[in-house]
Amino acid sequence: MKSLVDQHGRKIDYLRISITDRCNLRCIYCMPESGVAHKSHEEILTYAEIMKIVVAASYCGIKKVRITGGEPLVRKDVVDLVAAIAKTANINDFSLTTNGMLLGEYAEELKNAGLRRINISLDSLVREKCEMITRRDALNKVVEGIDTALRVGLGPVKINVVVIRGVNDDEIAEFAKLTCDKPLHVRFIEFMPIGDNSIWGMEKFIPNDEVKNLCRELGELKEEGSQPNGNTSSYRLGKAKGTISFISPISSPFCGGCGRLRLTSDGKLRLCLGSAEEIDLLSIVRNSKFSSEHLIEAFERAAILKPKGHRFNCAPHISGKKTMCQIGG
């Protein structure tokens, strides 16, 4: 097994795989209300092609894989893909990010297929506000999905909250309180200027230091330890069953510890969330002279080309025109 190290000394060991650009929600910071022009089935990676890439990635030293979308659970037979990835040699950290709408239906199957960790995106605990953010009546289904994930034993169950001033910043304390009675791990994520995001603006941005101070009003935050990739530290409120984390790509960039690459549903290996630079893997896996060596070479090239850091702070929308659902969460 090889080891990927980029030009800045960072070990590349994490691949986020978007399996679809389709979604059953229309979150205001992720997708236009009318949706996006979806790729046809012929334009996106098949599960067999994804597995070719996963196997090559694992040979290159990728140990951590996360399935994303769009909304991954809207793609047919997603449980089969989960089972295949879970059995892949050298992949020892495997998770999935979902909006939770279909999680009540799929949680037990996902667990049985080998999934362990799950992240659920939820930006409001108020039904009307959640509907405003997602443009769908989503809250009850998402809460049902969270409860089901806990019941079947998926864990840790993480709640991703994108904090937007004037939208959901008045709910920070309520989200933090979720960790007290249930083993839920709430992650407050700074609002980022991804793609053609017309609602992004500094007036809507809240640095996580401010969010952390609001959480401290509930009691002492005891640090639990930092993540290996350096992007966050976990805290616990007293004897809470869960933890609180603060992911701060704008106010406190963690690019120096970033070891991730992203695979879009149409087969592009994206080197950085804040960059439009990509390597086309779709053409490699569909070439009549395909060899896994060609994929390995592509991953090695990606390590060489991976930028030192994002440029969100100096050039809004530097990530190009793709929306978050097209890049992968």
Backbone bond lengths (Angstrom), bond angles and torsions (degrees), N, CA, C in turn:
res aa  C-N    CA-C-N  psi(-1)  N-CA   C-N-CA  omega(-1)  CA-C   N-CA-C  phi
1 M - - - 1.461 - - 1.516 110.11 -
2 K 1.319 115.99 135.35 1.448 121.63 -179.92 1.519 110.60 -86.06
3 S 1.326 114.94 175.87 1.453 121.01 175.07 1.522 107.89 -135.03
4 L 1.334 116.28 126.02 1.455 120.55 179.91 1.521 109.58 -91.59
5 V 1.308 116.80 123.40 1.457 122.61 174.92 1.526 107.12 -128.38
6 D 1.330 117.10 127.59 1.460 118.93 -176.45 1.527 111.43 -83.21
7 Q 1.329 115.31 -177.46 1.461 121.22 -175.50 1.529 113.28 -69.37
8 H 1.320 116.19 -8.22 1.459 120.75 -178.39 1.532 111.64 -111.76
9 G 1.334 115.73 14.25 1.447 121.04 175.18 1.515 115.25 81.96
10 R 1.329 117.61 9.78 1.462 120.77 -179.23 1.525 110.52 -89.93
11 K 1.312 116.58 134.48 1.461 121.88 176.71 1.521 109.00 -80.41
12 I 1.323 117.14 124.58 1.463 122.46 -178.91 1.522 107.91 -94.59
13 D 1.347 115.75 109.45 1.465 118.85 -175.34 1.526 113.60 -138.97
14 Y 1.334 116.87 15.41 1.470 120.77 -172.85 1.520 109.38 -135.75
15 L 1.338 116.60 125.90 1.460 122.31 178.86 1.522 109.86 -124.49
16 R 1.323 115.91 123.28 1.463 121.67 174.57 1.522 107.55 -100.49
17 I 1.327 116.69 125.95 1.462 122.14 -172.52 1.522 110.12 -115.61
18 S 1.317 116.43 112.31 1.460 120.41 173.38 1.520 108.52 -85.56
19 I 1.323 116.84 125.63 1.464 119.40 -177.26 1.526 112.46 -102.48
20 T 1.326 117.43 -5.43 1.460 120.83 177.56 1.520 109.85 -162.42
21 D 1.332 116.45 150.92 1.465 120.87 172.51 1.528 110.44 -99.21
22 R 1.320 116.50 4.36 1.462 121.09 -178.81 1.526 110.85 -89.08
23 C 1.314 116.06 151.06 1.455 120.19 -179.17 1.526 109.81 -152.38
24 N 1.327 115.92 149.44 1.462 120.81 178.07 1.523 111.94 -93.24
25 L 1.338 117.72 3.88 1.460 122.35 171.80 1.528 109.07 -120.18
26 R 1.323 116.56 171.99 1.463 122.34 179.05 1.529 109.08 -136.20
27 C 1.321 117.00 59.86 1.459 120.93 -174.76 1.527 110.74 -59.59
28 I 1.312 115.53 139.41 1.469 121.56 -169.32 1.527 113.01 -63.27
29 Y 1.337 118.69 -25.99 1.462 120.44 -178.28 1.525 111.99 -99.12
30 C 1.326 116.96 0.06 1.463 120.86 -173.20 1.519 113.07 -116.16
31 M 1.329 117.19 -35.69 1.455 120.65 -171.46 1.529 110.33 -149.50
32 P 1.341 118.07 141.38 1.463 119.47 174.58 1.526 110.65 -61.10
33 E 1.334 116.69 155.85 1.460 120.96 -178.81 1.525 111.71 -57.34
34 S 1.325 116.32 -34.28 1.467 120.94 -179.35 1.523 111.96 -82.69
35 G 1.339 116.36 -1.29 1.454 119.98 -177.53 1.523 111.30 85.57
36 V 1.319 116.81 -168.94 1.464 121.97 177.56 1.524 108.50 -123.23
37 A 1.320 115.13 164.22 1.462 119.59 176.85 1.528 107.92 -73.19
38 H 1.332 116.19 104.78 1.455 120.04 -174.80 1.524 111.63 -70.45
39 K 1.310 114.13 148.60 1.452 120.23 172.66 1.522 109.43 -70.77
40 S 1.305 117.00 147.87 1.459 120.20 175.10 1.525 108.69 -74.85
41 H 1.332 116.22 165.87 1.462 120.33 179.23 1.532 111.12 -58.15
42 E 1.323 116.61 -33.72 1.459 120.23 -179.13 1.518 112.20 -71.46
43 E 1.326 116.83 -19.64 1.467 120.26 -175.97 1.527 113.28 -92.29
44 I 1.337 117.29 -7.90 1.464 118.89 -179.51 1.523 110.43 -111.19
45 L 1.310 115.00 158.17 1.456 120.86 -178.88 1.522 111.27 -63.73
46 T 1.320 116.69 136.52 1.464 121.02 170.34 1.522 108.01 -76.37
47 Y 1.326 116.79 166.11 1.460 119.73 176.95 1.535 111.00 -63.09
48 A 1.327 116.80 -36.97 1.459 119.90 178.68 1.528 110.70 -63.11
49 E 1.338 116.20 -39.67 1.465 120.06 178.56 1.522 111.14 -68.82
50 I 1.336 116.21 -38.99 1.468 119.48 176.53 1.517 110.19 -60.22
51 M 1.319 117.01 -41.76 1.455 120.35 -178.56 1.538 111.66 -66.98
52 K 1.310 117.72 -35.09 1.461 119.68 174.50 1.525 110.09 -59.44
53 I 1.328 115.42 -41.52 1.469 120.50 -179.46 1.526 110.69 -69.81
54 V 1.324 116.88 -41.01 1.469 120.67 179.51 1.527 110.69 -61.97
55 V 1.316 117.00 -44.78 1.467 120.56 -179.60 1.527 110.28 -62.75
56 A 1.335 116.74 -44.54 1.465 119.67 178.47 1.525 110.48 -63.79
57 A 1.342 116.80 -40.79 1.455 121.07 179.65 1.526 110.86 -62.55
58 S 1.337 116.04 -41.74 1.467 119.50 -179.90 1.523 111.04 -64.09
59 Y 1.317 116.72 -34.58 1.466 120.66 176.89 1.526 110.71 -66.61
60 C 1.343 115.64 -29.78 1.467 120.72 -178.84 1.530 112.92 -83.82
61 G 1.322 116.88 0.23 1.452 119.17 178.38 1.515 114.97 106.08
62 I 1.342 117.34 4.16 1.463 119.70 174.70 1.530 108.32 -71.58
63 K 1.330 116.56 121.96 1.454 121.84 -178.72 1.528 112.76 -114.84
64 K 1.315 115.39 -15.66 1.461 120.55 -175.08 1.522 109.15 -122.07
65 V 1.330 117.10 127.02 1.463 122.61 -179.23 1.525 109.06 -129.97
66 R 1.323 115.50 136.82 1.469 121.06 173.90 1.522 108.63 -128.92
67 I 1.333 116.79 131.39 1.461 122.34 174.38 1.529 108.47 -88.54
68 T 1.330 115.70 132.80 1.461 120.92 178.82 1.520 109.75 -136.45
69 G 1.318 116.27 -173.87 1.449 123.34 174.22 1.515 109.16 -137.32
70 G 1.340 117.15 -146.82 1.436 130.15 22.21 1.505 113.10 27.14
71 E 1.308 114.40 -151.98 1.465 120.83 175.34 1.525 107.75 -109.27
72 P 1.327 118.53 107.65 1.467 120.54 -173.35 1.516 114.31 -61.44
73 L 1.333 117.90 -29.13 1.462 119.29 -175.57 1.530 113.13 -75.65
74 V 1.333 118.30 -5.49 1.467 118.66 175.30 1.529 111.03 -83.89
75 R 1.333 117.30 -12.24 1.464 118.60 -179.78 1.520 110.27 -84.11
76 K 1.313 115.56 133.06 1.453 122.54 -176.36 1.522 111.09 -59.88
77 D 1.323 116.00 140.17 1.464 124.05 174.49 1.524 113.55 62.85
78 V 1.331 116.60 29.09 1.462 120.13 -179.74 1.531 111.51 -60.62
79 V 1.337 117.16 -30.18 1.470 120.16 -179.73 1.528 110.40 -63.36
80 D 1.324 117.79 -33.80 1.464 120.91 177.90 1.527 110.79 -63.71
81 L 1.332 116.41 -40.98 1.457 119.99 178.42 1.527 110.39 -65.98
82 V 1.319 116.56 -42.12 1.464 120.57 177.76 1.519 110.41 -57.17
83 A 1.317 116.64 -45.26 1.464 120.68 -179.34 1.522 111.20 -62.40
84 A 1.320 116.68 -39.90 1.464 120.26 -178.77 1.532 111.18 -67.72
85 I 1.314 117.41 -44.22 1.462 120.38 -179.57 1.530 110.23 -66.64
86 A 1.336 115.85 -39.19 1.468 120.11 -178.63 1.526 111.85 -60.77
87 K 1.330 116.78 -25.94 1.459 121.11 -178.59 1.527 112.98 -92.85
88 T 1.329 117.15 -0.98 1.462 120.46 -175.88 1.526 110.95 -73.96
89 A 1.316 115.77 129.65 1.465 121.00 179.65 1.519 110.92 -59.31
90 N 1.318 115.93 140.86 1.465 125.58 174.98 1.526 114.24 78.46
91 I 1.347 118.88 -8.83 1.462 120.33 174.51 1.528 106.95 -86.43
92 N 1.318 116.60 105.37 1.469 119.96 -174.97 1.524 113.60 -112.03
93 D 1.323 117.23 2.76 1.464 121.21 176.85 1.523 106.97 -140.89
94 F 1.330 116.65 106.36 1.462 121.70 -170.94 1.521 109.35 -130.25
95 S 1.325 116.79 126.54 1.462 120.78 -175.49 1.516 110.84 -145.84
96 L 1.328 115.54 177.85 1.464 121.66 -178.20 1.520 108.39 -146.24
97 T 1.334 115.90 141.77 1.463 121.85 174.36 1.523 109.08 -109.60
98 T 1.327 116.52 132.55 1.464 122.11 -176.76 1.523 110.04 -141.71
99 N 1.325 115.62 159.36 1.471 118.34 172.88 1.524 111.56 -85.75
100 G 1.318 116.95 -3.54 1.458 121.72 173.40 1.511 116.09 86.62
101 M 1.322 118.69 -8.41 1.469 120.81 -175.24 1.529 112.54 -61.72
102 L 1.309 117.28 -35.11 1.474 121.35 -177.73 1.527 111.85 -109.04
103 L 1.309 116.99 6.39 1.457 120.11 -174.27 1.524 112.49 -67.21
104 G 1.325 117.40 -34.37 1.450 119.85 177.22 1.515 112.12 -58.53
105 E 1.322 115.54 -32.34 1.471 121.32 179.89 1.521 112.67 -80.12
106 Y 1.340 117.08 -34.89 1.458 121.03 -169.88 1.532 115.63 -106.99
107 A 1.328 118.66 -11.73 1.466 120.45 -170.97 1.523 113.39 -54.31
108 E 1.321 116.93 -47.42 1.467 119.03 -176.61 1.518 111.60 -67.60
109 E 1.324 117.17 -40.15 1.466 120.24 177.48 1.525 110.91 -62.91
110 L 1.323 116.75 -41.27 1.454 121.05 179.44 1.524 110.71 -62.81
111 K 1.315 115.85 -43.73 1.462 120.76 178.40 1.528 110.28 -60.75
112 N 1.315 116.77 -46.69 1.463 121.07 -178.92 1.534 111.99 -65.86
113 A 1.336 115.57 -26.72 1.467 119.82 -179.96 1.521 112.69 -79.87
114 G 1.326 116.90 -10.36 1.458 119.38 176.82 1.510 115.67 118.47
115 L 1.333 117.39 -0.62 1.470 119.36 176.74 1.524 109.20 -74.16
116 R 1.323 116.42 143.80 1.455 120.59 177.65 1.529 111.28 -120.90
117 R 1.310 116.72 -57.17 1.464 120.29 -175.79 1.519 110.88 -92.85
118 I 1.330 115.40 147.51 1.465 119.06 178.56 1.525 109.55 -146.25
119 N 1.321 115.43 139.45 1.457 123.05 175.08 1.522 108.72 -113.08
120 I 1.311 116.22 135.14 1.465 121.56 -177.64 1.520 108.81 -122.74
121 S 1.314 116.68 123.44 1.463 121.48 179.77 1.520 109.83 -82.97
122 L 1.333 116.16 123.79 1.462 121.52 179.21 1.521 108.06 -152.60
123 D 1.327 116.80 119.18 1.462 120.64 -172.87 1.520 114.81 -109.26
124 S 1.312 117.75 -2.62 1.465 120.14 175.99 1.519 110.44 -156.04
125 L 1.328 114.89 144.94 1.463 122.03 176.45 1.516 111.54 -102.33
126 V 1.323 115.59 5.91 1.466 121.99 178.06 1.529 107.90 -105.50
127 R 1.323 116.59 123.63 1.465 120.24 -171.01 1.527 112.78 -55.74
128 E 1.326 117.01 -46.47 1.466 120.01 -177.13 1.532 111.21 -66.81
129 K 1.319 116.14 -39.06 1.469 119.51 -179.78 1.524 110.78 -71.21
130 C 1.328 115.88 -39.15 1.465 119.93 176.29 1.529 110.14 -59.69
131 E 1.316 115.69 -39.88 1.470 120.30 178.36 1.523 110.65 -65.69
132 M 1.336 117.28 -37.58 1.459 120.87 177.87 1.527 110.69 -64.30
133 I 1.328 116.92 -42.43 1.463 121.08 -177.42 1.521 111.21 -71.18
134 T 1.340 117.21 -43.47 1.466 121.38 -174.65 1.524 113.25 -92.69
135 R 1.346 115.66 -12.13 1.465 122.97 -174.85 1.532 111.69 59.37
136 R 1.323 115.41 25.46 1.457 122.78 175.67 1.523 108.71 -146.37
137 D 1.345 117.50 156.12 1.465 121.37 175.89 1.523 107.00 -82.05
138 A 1.337 116.52 87.50 1.460 120.94 -165.01 1.521 115.19 -107.96
139 L 1.325 118.95 -24.50 1.457 120.62 -163.64 1.525 113.77 -57.90
140 N 1.306 117.62 -47.92 1.473 119.44 -176.03 1.528 111.97 -60.71
141 K 1.329 117.12 -39.96 1.459 120.49 179.86 1.529 111.19 -68.07
142 V 1.332 116.36 -37.88 1.462 119.66 -179.79 1.530 110.31 -67.97
143 V 1.326 116.99 -43.81 1.469 120.68 178.03 1.529 109.91 -61.12
144 E 1.316 116.93 -40.81 1.471 120.71 176.59 1.524 110.47 -60.37
145 G 1.333 116.48 -41.12 1.457 120.45 179.17 1.514 112.35 -65.04
146 I 1.332 116.67 -40.98 1.466 120.85 178.09 1.530 110.23 -61.97
147 D 1.313 115.88 -46.99 1.472 120.05 -179.31 1.525 111.47 -62.20
148 T 1.338 115.88 -39.02 1.464 119.65 179.99 1.527 110.83 -67.62
149 A 1.340 116.57 -40.92 1.460 120.42 178.62 1.525 110.90 -59.31
150 L 1.327 116.80 -41.90 1.468 120.32 177.71 1.524 110.71 -66.56
151 R 1.321 116.36 -41.07 1.465 120.20 -176.01 1.516 111.94 -65.04
152 V 1.339 117.70 -39.19 1.468 119.40 -176.33 1.524 112.24 -84.65
153 G 1.332 116.60 -6.58 1.460 118.86 174.29 1.505 116.32 96.40
154 L 1.341 118.27 15.97 1.455 118.94 171.47 1.524 107.71 -68.14
155 G 1.319 116.44 141.66 1.451 116.43 -179.81 1.523 112.55 -177.49
156 P 1.333 116.53 147.62 1.458 123.87 0.15 1.527 112.27 -72.17
157 V 1.327 115.06 150.45 1.462 122.07 173.98 1.525 107.05 -98.75
158 K 1.337 115.53 115.10 1.457 121.07 -177.18 1.526 110.69 -108.51
159 I 1.327 115.94 140.59 1.461 122.40 177.64 1.520 107.75 -108.95
160 N 1.331 117.02 117.54 1.459 122.02 178.67 1.521 110.03 -92.39
161 V 1.335 116.52 122.16 1.462 121.82 -178.85 1.524 108.73 -120.86
162 V 1.326 117.28 112.71 1.461 121.13 173.10 1.528 107.05 -84.93
163 V 1.330 116.41 117.50 1.468 120.67 -174.22 1.522 109.71 -92.04
164 I 1.331 116.31 124.61 1.460 122.84 -178.98 1.521 108.69 -126.06
165 R 1.322 115.50 122.96 1.458 119.26 -178.44 1.527 110.74 -62.21
166 G 1.318 114.93 135.23 1.452 120.28 179.95 1.512 114.13 81.25
167 V 1.343 116.11 -1.86 1.466 120.57 179.61 1.525 110.33 -115.39
168 N 1.329 117.06 -60.65 1.470 119.71 -176.93 1.526 113.36 -133.50
169 D 1.331 117.39 11.52 1.467 119.55 -178.17 1.525 112.69 -68.12
170 D 1.330 116.91 -16.46 1.466 119.83 177.16 1.532 111.95 -80.77
171 E 1.339 118.02 -0.33 1.462 121.80 -179.22 1.531 113.27 -109.81
172 I 1.316 117.07 7.40 1.462 120.59 -176.20 1.528 111.13 -56.81
173 A 1.328 117.19 -46.88 1.471 120.69 -178.85 1.525 111.17 -62.79
174 E 1.325 116.98 -39.74 1.469 120.08 -178.48 1.530 110.76 -66.00
175 F 1.319 116.42 -38.15 1.466 118.88 176.10 1.522 110.51 -65.81
176 A 1.317 116.94 -42.46 1.459 120.16 179.62 1.526 111.07 -60.84
177 K 1.314 116.59 -36.53 1.467 120.80 -179.06 1.527 112.35 -66.92
178 L 1.343 117.31 -21.45 1.467 119.84 178.51 1.517 111.75 -58.85
179 T 1.324 116.22 -26.30 1.468 120.21 -176.56 1.524 112.56 -78.53
180 C 1.317 117.29 -12.20 1.468 119.63 -172.39 1.521 113.01 -72.25
181 D 1.327 117.00 -44.88 1.467 120.43 -171.75 1.521 114.32 -105.51
182 K 1.332 117.66 -13.30 1.454 121.05 179.58 1.531 109.30 -129.86
183 P 1.324 117.87 153.29 1.468 120.58 179.33 1.528 111.48 -76.93
184 L 1.321 115.39 59.88 1.459 122.40 177.62 1.519 109.10 -103.68
185 H 1.322 115.51 143.60 1.459 120.94 -176.50 1.527 107.70 -118.23
186 V 1.320 115.84 103.93 1.462 122.37 -174.51 1.521 109.30 -88.67
187 R 1.330 115.84 129.67 1.464 121.40 -179.24 1.523 108.61 -120.26
188 F 1.321 116.57 114.37 1.456 121.71 176.98 1.529 108.30 -86.76
189 I 1.332 116.20 122.61 1.464 122.61 -174.25 1.525 109.66 -115.10
190 E 1.315 116.37 129.75 1.464 119.68 178.62 1.527 110.78 -67.05
191 F 1.316 115.09 142.77 1.459 123.67 179.42 1.532 108.85 -67.79
192 M 1.344 116.62 125.97 1.464 121.39 -175.54 1.521 111.59 -115.53
193 P 1.338 117.29 149.10 1.476 121.41 178.04 1.524 111.05 -83.80
194 I 1.332 116.40 80.14 1.458 121.17 -176.79 1.522 110.09 -95.57
195 G 1.336 116.65 126.81 1.451 121.02 173.94 1.518 112.94 59.45
196 D 1.310 115.82 -149.61 1.465 121.91 -178.47 1.525 108.78 -85.97
197 N 1.319 115.88 67.01 1.471 121.67 -173.70 1.516 109.07 -95.13
198 S 1.319 116.58 93.99 1.457 120.73 -172.98 1.517 113.05 -71.20
199 I 1.340 118.81 -17.21 1.471 118.61 -178.85 1.522 112.05 -89.15
200 W 1.357 117.26 -8.53 1.461 118.62 -177.93 1.527 110.65 -72.88
201 G 1.314 115.86 141.56 1.460 121.89 175.29 1.509 108.53 -171.16
202 M 1.333 117.38 152.87 1.462 120.16 -177.53 1.523 112.19 -61.00
203 E 1.330 116.79 -25.43 1.466 118.87 178.66 1.535 111.53 -69.28
204 K 1.320 117.02 -17.38 1.467 121.65 178.49 1.529 111.94 -100.82
205 F 1.320 116.61 -4.38 1.458 121.53 -177.64 1.529 110.81 -87.06
206 I 1.336 115.80 134.93 1.465 121.76 176.41 1.521 108.37 -124.58
207 P 1.342 118.58 117.81 1.458 119.27 177.00 1.517 110.58 -66.65
208 N 1.315 115.98 147.23 1.461 119.58 -175.03 1.530 113.39 -68.82
209 D 1.329 118.43 -17.77 1.465 119.01 173.07 1.524 110.29 -61.07
210 E 1.314 115.66 -37.51 1.462 120.39 177.44 1.525 110.78 -68.51
211 V 1.313 116.81 -41.53 1.460 121.63 178.07 1.526 110.07 -63.08
212 K 1.324 116.04 -42.85 1.465 120.79 -179.61 1.536 111.04 -61.87
213 N 1.329 115.96 -41.16 1.464 119.34 179.23 1.526 111.61 -63.86
214 L 1.318 117.34 -35.55 1.468 120.53 176.76 1.531 110.29 -66.67
215 C 1.317 116.55 -37.02 1.469 119.70 177.29 1.525 111.05 -67.61
216 R 1.316 116.39 -34.46 1.467 119.95 -179.70 1.529 112.30 -65.00
217 E 1.321 116.41 -20.45 1.460 119.19 177.59 1.527 111.50 -66.54
218 L 1.335 116.16 -17.13 1.463 120.91 178.04 1.527 112.07 -85.58
219 G 1.319 116.73 -16.12 1.461 120.86 -178.10 1.508 110.62 148.85
220 E 1.311 116.65 -179.26 1.455 121.52 -178.50 1.525 110.78 -68.41
221 L 1.337 115.07 135.61 1.462 120.89 174.37 1.522 108.44 -98.06
222 K 1.318 116.50 113.26 1.454 120.80 179.95 1.527 109.09 -96.23
223 E 1.339 116.37 123.39 1.458 120.25 -177.56 1.520 110.78 -70.21
224 E 1.332 115.02 131.36 1.462 121.58 -178.60 1.518 112.49 -95.41
225 G 1.325 117.33 -22.51 1.461 120.86 -176.70 1.512 110.38 136.05
226 S 1.319 116.59 160.78 1.460 122.10 -177.66 1.516 110.90 -98.25
227 Q 1.343 115.56 158.25 1.448 121.72 177.34 1.521 109.95 -78.36
228 P 1.346 118.08 153.48 1.470 120.89 -178.60 1.517 113.77 -58.74
229 N 1.365 117.59 -32.80 1.458 119.40 -178.36 1.523 112.73 -83.73
230 G 1.318 116.89 0.23 1.450 120.78 173.22 1.507 115.97 75.66
231 N 1.350 117.87 10.67 1.461 118.09 -174.81 1.524 113.58 -88.70
232 T 1.322 118.14 -10.97 1.462 118.60 -178.00 1.519 111.12 -163.78
233 S 1.322 114.37 157.40 1.460 121.95 169.34 1.512 107.74 -118.59
234 S 1.326 116.85 148.56 1.459 121.66 179.84 1.517 110.07 -101.90
235 Y 1.332 115.02 144.89 1.459 122.19 -179.84 1.520 109.03 -131.09
236 R 1.317 115.12 156.28 1.458 120.39 178.71 1.528 109.26 -128.75
237 L 1.326 114.68 136.88 1.461 120.83 175.38 1.526 108.38 -86.06
238 G 1.314 117.79 103.99 1.458 120.60 178.61 1.508 112.25 55.95
239 K 1.343 115.81 -122.36 1.459 121.43 -179.50 1.531 112.02 -102.72
240 A 1.316 115.92 29.49 1.463 121.21 179.82 1.520 111.15 -56.98
241 K 1.328 116.99 147.47 1.461 122.04 -179.97 1.527 112.20 -75.83
242 G 1.327 115.68 -23.84 1.456 120.17 -179.67 1.515 111.84 -118.18
243 T 1.326 116.42 -173.26 1.459 121.19 -176.57 1.532 110.63 -128.23
244 I 1.326 114.85 168.59 1.457 123.58 176.99 1.522 107.84 -123.95
245 S 1.320 116.47 136.20 1.462 121.44 177.82 1.520 109.62 -129.67
246 F 1.328 115.49 158.77 1.459 121.48 -178.55 1.530 108.53 -130.95
247 I 1.320 116.27 112.51 1.456 121.93 -178.84 1.518 107.56 -102.39
248 S 1.337 115.89 115.84 1.469 120.89 -165.91 1.525 112.52 -124.67
249 P 1.336 118.59 67.66 1.463 120.25 -176.74 1.521 114.25 -68.25
250 I 1.328 117.49 -21.13 1.461 120.30 -179.08 1.524 111.15 -92.21
251 S 1.330 116.88 -54.01 1.466 120.11 -174.61 1.521 112.81 -79.49
252 S 1.337 117.16 -24.90 1.470 120.36 -179.27 1.523 109.13 -145.80
253 P 1.344 117.54 72.43 1.463 121.15 -174.79 1.531 112.28 -55.69
254 F 1.327 114.49 140.04 1.463 120.48 -179.21 1.526 110.93 -113.40
255 C 1.336 115.71 28.03 1.463 120.92 -176.63 1.530 112.11 -59.35
256 G 1.330 116.93 -30.31 1.459 120.17 -178.29 1.509 113.69 -63.04
257 G 1.337 116.84 -19.49 1.458 120.67 178.26 1.512 113.46 -114.39
258 C 1.333 116.81 13.11 1.468 120.11 -175.48 1.516 110.99 -78.68
259 G 1.330 115.89 120.82 1.454 121.11 178.41 1.509 112.66 -118.80
260 R 1.340 117.26 28.82 1.458 118.96 -173.01 1.521 113.35 -112.55
261 L 1.313 114.30 152.52 1.448 124.49 168.95 1.522 107.03 -125.73
262 R 1.341 117.10 159.90 1.463 121.33 -179.86 1.525 109.74 -126.12
263 L 1.314 115.25 135.13 1.461 121.64 176.01 1.516 108.24 -108.78
264 T 1.332 117.12 119.28 1.458 120.74 179.39 1.524 109.79 -80.17
265 S 1.323 115.46 162.77 1.464 119.26 -176.40 1.529 112.45 -64.51
266 D 1.344 116.81 -23.65 1.462 119.44 178.01 1.531 112.10 -94.96
267 G 1.342 115.44 18.23 1.450 119.19 168.19 1.510 116.80 85.53
268 K 1.324 117.91 22.46 1.461 120.76 177.55 1.526 109.73 -100.33
269 L 1.303 116.97 129.18 1.461 122.54 177.08 1.522 107.49 -88.29
270 R 1.318 115.50 108.61 1.465 121.65 -175.17 1.522 108.56 -94.34
271 L 1.324 115.62 130.82 1.454 120.95 -170.62 1.517 113.15 -83.76
272 C 1.328 117.23 -23.86 1.463 121.97 -177.73 1.514 108.10 -159.92
273 L 1.322 116.54 140.30 1.463 120.21 178.71 1.521 110.66 -59.53
274 G 1.335 117.01 -34.03 1.452 121.40 -177.50 1.511 114.08 -93.73
275 S 1.328 117.41 25.00 1.459 121.47 179.12 1.522 108.84 -141.39
276 A 1.322 116.00 146.45 1.458 120.08 179.44 1.530 112.18 -89.76
277 E 1.320 118.02 1.44 1.462 121.16 -176.81 1.528 110.73 -73.57
278 E 1.340 116.04 131.52 1.454 121.86 -176.42 1.525 110.83 -141.71
279 I 1.319 115.83 158.29 1.463 123.03 173.95 1.525 107.64 -118.98
280 D 1.309 117.02 130.57 1.465 122.07 -174.82 1.527 110.99 -81.71
281 L 1.347 116.01 108.56 1.464 120.34 176.43 1.529 111.83 -94.12
282 L 1.334 116.74 -21.64 1.466 120.10 179.99 1.523 110.59 -58.74
283 S 1.326 116.03 -45.21 1.468 119.13 -178.73 1.518 111.24 -66.48
284 I 1.329 117.01 -28.15 1.467 120.07 179.04 1.523 111.00 -70.58
285 V 1.352 116.85 -48.77 1.472 118.92 -176.13 1.524 111.99 -72.37
286 R 1.338 117.98 -17.98 1.473 120.46 179.33 1.520 113.07 -100.19
287 N 1.307 116.64 2.21 1.456 120.32 177.57 1.528 109.44 -71.98
288 S 1.306 116.61 135.83 1.476 120.54 -178.06 1.531 111.86 -62.51
289 K 1.320 116.93 -20.23 1.461 121.54 178.88 1.532 110.53 -104.25
290 F 1.334 115.70 30.76 1.466 119.97 -176.37 1.514 112.48 -56.01
291 S 1.322 113.88 139.39 1.463 122.35 171.75 1.519 107.61 -142.81
292 S 1.320 116.56 142.01 1.460 119.35 178.58 1.523 111.43 -59.45
293 E 1.334 116.47 -24.78 1.462 120.14 177.49 1.526 111.27 -61.15
294 H 1.330 116.59 -31.88 1.465 119.60 179.24 1.532 110.28 -67.02
295 L 1.330 117.00 -37.08 1.461 120.14 176.50 1.520 110.99 -69.19
296 I 1.317 116.47 -41.04 1.462 120.41 178.81 1.524 110.00 -60.58
297 E 1.330 116.42 -42.71 1.468 120.55 177.25 1.526 111.14 -62.33
298 A 1.340 117.18 -36.12 1.462 120.62 179.14 1.526 110.82 -66.79
299 F 1.322 116.93 -40.64 1.468 119.81 177.29 1.530 110.56 -65.77
300 E 1.317 116.79 -38.76 1.467 119.63 178.23 1.528 110.20 -65.12
301 R 1.332 116.94 -38.05 1.466 120.83 177.30 1.519 110.69 -66.53
302 A 1.339 116.32 -37.86 1.458 120.53 178.46 1.527 111.06 -61.52
303 A 1.327 116.13 -40.01 1.469 119.92 178.91 1.524 110.86 -63.62
304 I 1.316 116.28 -38.20 1.463 120.18 179.52 1.537 110.89 -67.85
305 L 1.339 116.72 -38.21 1.462 121.38 -173.61 1.525 113.83 -89.53
306 K 1.326 118.79 -12.26 1.468 120.83 -176.81 1.524 110.02 -56.22
307 P 1.341 117.29 125.29 1.466 119.47 -177.37 1.520 112.94 -69.20
308 K 1.295 115.48 159.07 1.462 121.11 -178.20 1.515 111.24 -64.77
309 G 1.341 116.47 -33.47 1.458 119.45 -179.49 1.514 111.56 -168.11
310 H 1.333 115.92 166.38 1.460 120.08 176.41 1.525 109.53 -74.68
311 R 1.330 115.58 170.98 1.467 120.48 179.85 1.524 110.65 -126.09
312 F 1.334 116.35 31.23 1.456 119.79 -179.99 1.526 112.29 -57.50
313 N 1.323 116.37 -36.27 1.457 119.93 -174.16 1.525 113.64 -73.27
314 C 1.329 116.29 -23.56 1.462 117.84 -175.43 1.514 113.69 -113.76
315 A 1.312 118.08 -13.74 1.464 119.52 -176.52 1.524 110.15 -149.13
316 P 1.331 117.17 85.71 1.470 119.26 179.43 1.528 111.47 -53.46
317 H 1.319 114.84 143.64 1.462 123.15 176.84 1.523 112.77 67.23
318 I 1.356 117.31 20.82 1.454 121.42 178.78 1.524 111.35 -63.06
319 S 1.333 116.39 -18.48 1.462 119.92 -176.93 1.511 113.39 -73.88
320 G 1.335 117.84 0.17 1.446 120.68 177.38 1.518 112.38 94.62
321 K 1.332 115.97 -168.21 1.459 120.87 -173.65 1.515 113.77 -88.52
322 K 1.330 117.71 -10.60 1.451 118.88 -179.74 1.524 110.53 -67.33
323 T 1.330 116.13 136.66 1.452 120.38 175.07 1.525 109.38 -80.02
324 M 1.333 115.87 171.80 1.467 119.80 -178.14 1.520 110.77 -61.54
325 C 1.327 117.67 -37.33 1.464 119.60 -179.20 1.520 112.09 -66.60
326 Q 1.347 117.04 -25.60 1.447 120.79 178.39 1.527 112.58 -84.19
327 I 1.329 116.39 -27.28 1.461 120.59 178.03 1.516 110.66 -80.86
328 G 1.328 115.56 -45.21 1.456 121.63 -175.19 1.503 110.16 114.98
329 G 1.348 116.36 131.06 1.463 121.08 -173.05 1.518 114.03 -72.64
